[in-house]
Amino acid sequence: MTEAKGTIPSGGAEIVTIGLRDTERGSVVHRLFGAVCGGASAAEIGDLTADRLRRVPAVVTPAVARGHDAVEVAKRLRRARFAGRLVVVVEDCPDEEVLRRDVVDAAPDLAVDVVPLGRPPRLMAG
């Protein structure tokens, strides 16, 4: 049986993070993947090679981080023929779907999710 594009296999697979602070890495990955995650490792954008990503089911990155953004990460993953999911985490984004489309436009074959991690209260106009 083949898995759908970007599915996360059970059994404790390692998740790669790019641009998350050490203090965020474990908690963010645990919140997103729970028990199916075997841990999280940090990588730099230059580490995103086919060899490094061979058994990685997901890469997690903020929309914008020091030295890269999610579109740049998506392009790297496309070049590495990454078959997992790219999860873009955002603290506050007025339109997650626009961001997701921008990332997908950069790598159309990539499974992409945009996940808001926290949203401050907003006053409604009107």
Secondary structure, DSSP 8 states (H G I E B T S, - for coil): ----TT---TTTEEEEEES--HHHHHHHHHHHHGGGEEEEEEE-GGG--HHHHTT--EEEEESEETTEEHHHHHHHHHHTT--SEEEEEESS-S-HHHHHHHHHHH-TTSEEEEEE----------
